[in-house]
Amino acid sequence: MVKTRKEIAAVVPQSGTALSANLWVKPAATSETSLTEKWIDFCWQPQVAEQMSLLTQITSPILPGINTNELTSEINNNPLLLPPKEVLEKSEFLYPLADSTIEQYRQLWREIRISTE
């Protein structure tokens, strides 16, 4: 969106931000693992991870672990793809909510809805 809509800018606050991750999963019933493993091994090669990050504008999970001298200036100079370590250290990873927390949210939402009718 940032590339197509020039009036929009994205920032990473110096005070930290919420971190999240897209997950790849393998169905439990799948017996063939070699192709899955080959795909993950391919995507986690530093050069491939870098190219995929530049293409998708989404950070590969291995980029922060790569020596910055081995990355292109396009990655190093893009704080959205590679935020400074001090910002990452202040950031918090968003974990999935516990079932009890989801139920608490649902209950509170029901109470809010009832009170506004």
Summary of the structure (lengths in Angstrom):
residues: 117
radius of gyration: 19.3
end to end distance: 37.4
largest distance: 59.6
contacts: 220
relative contact order: 0.14
helix: 46%
strand: 3%
